[in-house]
Amino acid sequence: MWRIPVGVGLPFVAVDLALPLLDRVGGTVLGFPTVVFWLFAWFVLTSVCLSAVWFLHDRHRADEAG
C-alpha cells in the first residue's frame, strides 16, 4: 500500500514540486548551486527509494511474469 507513494510519489514531489521553491534559495552546497545539488542528490535518493520498496515489500512477492 505504501510502495507507490515511496517509490514514485516521494521522488516526484522532491524533484518536480520542490524545484520552484529551491530556485529562490541562494547559496551553494559543496560548490554547486543549491538547486543543482538537490537534483544530483535525488539521482541517488530515487534509487534508494526504489531499493527500499523492493527490499521491504516486492522481494517477497511471487514471480508474476509467468
CORDADA-V367407 format. One record per residue. SS is DSSP state (helix for helix, strand for strand, loop for the rest). PHI is phi in degrees with one decimal (NA if undefined). D_LAST is the distance of its C-alpha to the last C-alpha in Angstrom with 2 decimals. Layout:
ss=(SS & SS)
phi=(PHI & PHI)
d_last=(D_LAST & D_LAST)
This chain:
ss=(loop & loop & helix & helix & helix & helix & helix & helix & helix & helix & helix & helix & helix & helix & helix & helix & helix & loop & helix & helix & helix & helix & loop & loop & loop & loop & loop & strand & strand & loop & loop & strand & strand & helix & helix & helix & helix & helix & helix & helix & helix & helix & helix & helix & helix & helix & helix & helix & helix & helix & helix & helix & helix & helix & helix & helix & loop & helix & helix & helix & loop & loop & loop & loop & loop & loop)
phi=(NA & -93.7 & -70.6 & -68.2 & -62.1 & -77.8 & -76.3 & -119.3 & -65.8 & -62.2 & -63.2 & -62.3 & -64.1 & -65.7 & -93.9 & -75.4 & -91.9 & -87.1 & -60.9 & -61.5 & -73.1 & -73.6 & -65.8 & -85.1 & -82.4 & -89.9 & 98.7 & -132.0 & -127.7 & 55.7 & 88.0 & -105.2 & -58.6 & -56.0 & -67.4 & -69.1 & -60.3 & -59.5 & -64.3 & -65.0 & -63.9 & -76.2 & -59.5 & -77.1 & -66.8 & -65.1 & -65.0 & -64.6 & -62.0 & -66.5 & -66.2 & -62.3 & -63.2 & -67.6 & -68.4 & -90.9 & -134.6 & -74.0 & -63.9 & -90.0 & -82.2 & -69.6 & -66.7 & -96.3 & -72.6 & 165.9)
d_last=(23.34 & 25.18 & 22.41 & 22.86 & 26.65 & 26.60 & 23.97 & 25.14 & 28.32 & 30.36 & 30.11 & 30.77 & 33.83 & 35.06 & 35.04 & 35.62 & 37.83 & 39.75 & 40.82 & 43.62 & 45.04 & 44.82 & 46.40 & 49.61 & 49.68 & 51.96 & 51.98 & 49.82 & 47.39 & 47.62 & 49.39 & 46.82 & 47.40 & 45.72 & 43.31 & 42.16 & 41.71 & 39.65 & 37.28 & 36.92 & 36.40 & 33.52 & 31.69 & 31.36 & 31.19 & 28.21 & 26.26 & 27.68 & 26.51 & 22.91 & 23.05 & 24.57 & 21.84 & 19.17 & 21.35 & 22.54 & 19.60 & 16.12 & 16.19 & 16.12 & 13.10 & 10.01 & 7.01 & 5.60 & 3.70 & 0.00)
